[in-house]
Amino acid sequence: MRRAVRFLLPAECTVCRTPLTDDPIPHFCSDCWNTIVLASHSRCARCDRPFVSPVATVFSPTHLCYSCTARPPSYTRAWTLYPYQSPLRDAICLFKYRGKVSLATPLARLMIDQLPALDSIDLIMPVPLHTGRLREREFNQSLLLADRIGRHLCRPVSCVNLIRTVPSPAQTTLPRKERLRNLRGAFAVTRPESIAGKRILLIDDVFTTGATVNECAKTLRKAGSSDVFALTLGRTMDASHIPDRVLAERTHMTADVMGG
C-alpha cells in the first residue's frame, strides 16, 4: 500500500534525496534512519553528558561531570539518548517546526527502544509550552512523545499541571547564562496536591544546556514532588562526542550526494 501511494505521490528522503518506496519512516529512507545511534556509553551519572574518553567511567561508573559536581541539578537523573545531529536533527525540526506529526511515533520509538529502568515512576509530564507558543505551533511536541511513552509504560501523563507562565525567546537563540536567567520562575504547578510525594518523569525533545528540564524539576520539587527524572530524545554536543562510525557514514553519504 505504501509503495502504491508513493508511486502516485513521489517523495524523497529528507537527507539523501533518494526516492522513498516502502521505507517505514515518513520522510526518511531506512538507510539514513538507521544511522541514528546512541552517543558514547561513557556518560555523567547525573546529567548524562558524554565524556570524551571512555576511561572516565571504567573504574567509577557513578562518576559525575564537573557541572553536576559544582552545581548539582534539581533533577535526580537525566537521560539524553542520541546526538542531535542529522538525520535526527532533521526529523525533530520537521516534527517540531513544520508540523510533521507523523514523525511522533517513530521518534517516540527511538526513546522507547532505549528506556532505562523506570518501574518506580508515578507520573509522566511533558515540558510545557507557553500558551502563546502553543497557539502558534498548535501542538506540544513533547506531549506527543510523552503520550506514546506513557502508553508503553502504562503510566498516566499529566499535561495541564506543570505550566509555563512566562513567554520568552526560544532557548536555542540564547547563550547559557541568558538561558538560565530566561527560565527563572518561568514554570508553575497548578495543583501541588496532585504531585505530592510522586516520582515524575519529564519528557522533552532536545537537551542543550539542561536549563529547561532543571527549572521544571526545581518547580516540581518546590511543589512537593519526590524524585524528578528527565528523558530527552536528542542532545546537542561537540563532534568529539559523536561515535566515529556516525561521522564516517555521514562524510561518505555527503560525498555520494555531491558526486551524484
C-alpha positions as CSV (number, residue, x, y, z in Angstrom):
1,M,0.0,0.0,0.0
2,R,2.8,2.4,1.0
3,R,4.6,1.6,-2.3
4,A,1.5,2.3,-4.3
5,V,0.9,5.7,-2.5
6,R,4.5,6.7,-3.2
7,F,4.2,5.7,-6.8
8,L,1.3,8.1,-7.2
9,L,2.8,10.8,-4.8
10,P,6.6,10.5,-5.2
11,A,8.6,11.6,-2.1
12,E,12.3,11.9,-1.4
13,C,14.4,11.2,1.7
14,T,14.9,14.4,3.5
15,V,18.7,13.7,4.0
16,C,20.0,11.9,0.9
17,R,17.2,12.7,-1.6
18,T,16.7,9.2,-2.8
19,P,13.2,8.3,-3.8
20,L,11.1,6.7,-1.0
21,T,9.4,3.4,-1.7
22,D,8.3,1.1,1.1
23,D,10.5,2.7,3.8
24,P,8.6,2.6,7.1
25,I,9.6,6.1,8.4
26,P,7.9,9.1,6.9
27,H,10.3,11.5,5.1
28,F,13.4,9.3,5.6
29,C,14.8,6.2,3.9
30,S,15.7,3.3,6.0
31,D,19.5,3.7,5.3
32,C,19.5,7.2,6.7
33,W,17.2,6.5,9.6
34,N,19.4,3.6,10.7
35,T,22.4,5.9,11.1
36,I,20.8,7.3,14.3
37,V,22.8,5.7,17.1
38,L,23.4,6.3,20.7
39,A,26.1,8.6,22.0
40,S,29.1,7.4,23.9
41,H,28.3,4.9,26.7
42,S,30.7,6.8,29.0
43,R,28.5,9.5,30.5
44,C,27.9,11.5,33.6
45,A,25.8,9.6,36.1
46,R,23.6,12.6,36.8
47,C,23.1,14.7,33.6
48,D,24.2,12.0,31.0
49,R,26.8,14.3,29.5
50,P,29.1,12.2,27.4
51,F,32.8,12.1,28.4
52,V,35.4,12.5,25.8
53,S,37.3,9.4,27.0
54,P,35.5,6.1,27.8
55,V,38.1,5.6,30.5
56,A,36.2,8.2,32.7
57,T,33.7,5.6,33.9
58,V,35.6,2.3,33.6
59,F,36.5,2.2,37.3
60,S,33.9,4.7,38.5
61,P,30.5,4.1,36.9
62,T,28.9,6.8,39.0
63,H,31.4,9.5,38.0
64,L,29.9,13.0,37.7
65,C,30.9,15.7,35.3
66,Y,32.3,19.0,36.7
67,S,29.0,20.9,36.3
68,C,27.0,18.3,38.3
69,T,29.6,18.3,41.0
70,A,29.9,22.0,41.3
71,R,26.2,22.8,40.8
72,P,24.0,19.7,41.3
73,P,20.9,19.9,39.2
74,S,17.4,19.7,40.7
75,Y,16.5,16.6,38.8
76,T,17.6,13.2,40.2
77,R,18.8,11.8,36.9
78,A,18.6,12.8,33.2
79,W,18.9,10.5,30.2
80,T,19.8,12.2,26.9
81,L,19.8,9.5,24.3
82,Y,21.0,10.4,20.8
83,P,23.3,13.1,19.4
84,Y,21.3,16.0,18.0
85,Q,22.8,15.5,14.5
86,S,21.3,14.7,11.1
87,P,19.2,12.8,10.4
88,L,17.7,13.0,13.9
89,R,18.0,16.8,13.9
90,D,16.2,16.9,10.5
91,A,13.4,14.7,11.8
92,I,13.0,16.8,15.0
93,C,12.9,20.0,13.0
94,L,10.3,18.7,10.6
95,F,8.2,17.4,13.5
96,K,8.6,20.5,15.7
97,Y,8.6,23.4,13.3
98,R,6.9,22.1,10.2
99,G,4.1,20.2,11.8
100,K,5.0,16.7,10.5
101,V,3.3,15.0,13.4
102,S,3.5,11.6,11.6
103,L,7.1,11.6,12.9
104,A,5.9,11.5,16.5
105,T,5.6,7.7,16.6
106,P,9.0,6.8,15.1
107,L,10.7,9.4,17.3
108,A,9.0,8.1,20.4
109,R,10.0,4.6,19.3
110,L,13.7,5.7,19.4
111,M,13.1,6.7,23.0
112,I,11.2,3.6,24.0
113,D,13.8,1.4,22.5
114,Q,16.4,2.8,24.9
115,L,14.3,3.4,28.0
116,P,16.2,3.0,31.3
117,A,14.6,1.1,34.2
118,L,11.6,3.3,35.2
119,D,9.4,0.9,37.1
120,S,9.1,3.3,40.1
121,I,7.7,6.3,38.0
122,D,4.3,7.5,39.2
123,L,3.6,10.2,36.6
124,I,4.9,11.5,33.2
125,M,4.9,15.1,32.3
126,P,6.0,16.8,29.1
127,V,8.0,20.0,29.3
128,P,5.2,22.6,28.7
129,L,5.0,25.4,26.1
130,H,3.7,28.8,26.9
131,T,0.1,29.3,25.7
132,G,1.2,31.8,23.1
133,R,3.8,29.4,21.6
134,L,1.2,26.6,21.8
135,R,-1.3,28.6,19.8
136,E,1.3,29.4,17.2
137,R,2.5,25.8,16.9
138,E,-0.9,24.1,17.6
139,F,0.7,21.2,19.4
140,N,3.3,20.4,22.0
141,Q,5.9,18.1,20.5
142,S,7.0,16.9,24.0
143,L,3.4,15.9,24.8
144,L,3.1,13.8,21.7
145,L,6.3,12.0,22.7
146,A,5.2,11.7,26.4
147,D,1.8,10.3,25.3
148,R,3.4,7.3,23.5
149,I,5.9,6.7,26.3
150,G,3.1,6.8,28.8
151,R,1.1,4.2,26.9
152,H,4.2,2.0,26.7
153,L,4.9,2.3,30.4
154,C,1.2,2.2,31.4
155,R,1.7,5.4,33.4
156,P,-0.5,8.5,33.5
157,V,0.5,11.6,31.5
158,S,-0.2,15.0,33.0
159,C,-0.2,17.9,30.6
160,V,-2.0,20.7,32.5
161,N,-0.5,20.7,35.9
162,L,3.0,21.9,35.1
163,I,2.6,25.1,33.1
164,R,4.8,27.7,31.6
165,T,3.8,31.1,32.8
166,V,6.4,33.4,31.2
167,P,6.7,33.8,27.4
168,S,10.3,34.0,26.3
169,P,12.6,33.8,23.3
170,A,13.5,30.3,22.1
171,Q,16.3,28.8,24.2
172,T,18.3,28.0,21.1
173,T,18.8,31.7,20.5
174,L,20.4,32.4,23.9
175,P,23.8,31.7,25.4
176,R,24.0,29.6,28.6
177,K,23.8,32.5,31.2
178,E,20.9,34.1,29.4
179,R,19.1,30.7,29.2
180,L,19.3,30.3,32.9
181,R,18.1,33.9,33.5
182,N,15.4,33.5,30.9
183,L,13.9,30.5,32.6
184,R,14.0,31.7,36.2
185,G,10.4,31.5,37.6
186,A,9.1,30.5,34.1
187,F,7.1,27.5,35.3
188,A,4.4,26.8,37.9
189,V,2.4,23.9,39.3
190,T,-1.4,24.4,39.3
191,R,-2.3,21.6,41.7
192,P,0.5,20.8,44.0
193,E,-1.5,18.3,46.0
194,S,-1.7,16.0,43.0
195,I,2.0,15.6,42.7
196,A,2.9,15.4,46.4
197,G,5.4,12.7,47.0
198,K,5.2,11.4,43.4
199,R,8.2,10.4,41.3
200,I,7.9,12.2,38.0
201,L,9.4,11.6,34.6
202,L,9.9,14.8,32.4
203,I,9.9,14.4,28.7
204,D,11.4,16.8,26.2
205,D,12.8,16.6,22.7
206,V,16.2,18.2,22.9
207,F,18.6,18.8,25.8
208,T,21.0,21.7,25.2
209,T,22.3,23.1,28.5
210,G,19.7,21.3,30.6
211,A,18.4,24.6,31.9
212,T,14.8,23.9,30.9
213,V,14.4,20.4,32.5
214,N,16.3,21.7,35.5
215,E,13.9,24.6,36.0
216,C,11.0,22.3,35.6
217,A,12.4,19.9,38.1
218,K,13.1,22.7,40.6
219,T,9.5,23.9,40.3
220,L,8.1,20.4,40.8
221,R,10.3,19.7,43.8
222,K,9.3,23.0,45.4
223,A,5.7,22.0,44.9
224,G,6.2,18.8,46.9
225,S,7.1,16.1,44.4
226,S,9.6,13.3,45.1
227,D,12.4,12.5,42.6
228,V,12.2,14.1,39.2
229,F,13.8,12.3,36.2
230,A,14.2,13.7,32.7
231,L,14.3,11.8,29.4
232,T,15.1,13.7,26.2
233,L,15.4,12.3,22.7
234,G,18.4,14.4,21.4
235,R,21.3,16.2,23.0
236,T,23.5,18.9,21.4
237,M,27.2,18.0,21.7
238,D,30.6,18.5,20.3
239,A,31.7,16.5,17.4
240,S,34.3,14.8,19.6
241,H,31.4,13.1,21.5
242,I,29.8,11.6,18.3
243,P,30.7,8.0,17.5
244,D,33.3,7.8,14.8
245,R,31.2,5.5,12.7
246,V,28.5,8.1,12.5
247,L,30.9,10.8,11.3
248,A,32.4,8.4,8.8
249,E,29.0,7.4,7.4
250,R,27.9,11.0,7.2
251,T,31.0,12.0,5.3
252,H,30.6,9.1,3.0
253,M,26.9,10.0,2.4
254,T,27.7,13.6,1.7
255,A,30.4,12.6,-0.8
256,D,27.9,10.4,-2.6
257,V,25.3,13.1,-2.8
258,M,27.7,15.7,-4.1
259,G,29.2,13.2,-6.5
260,G,25.7,12.2,-7.8
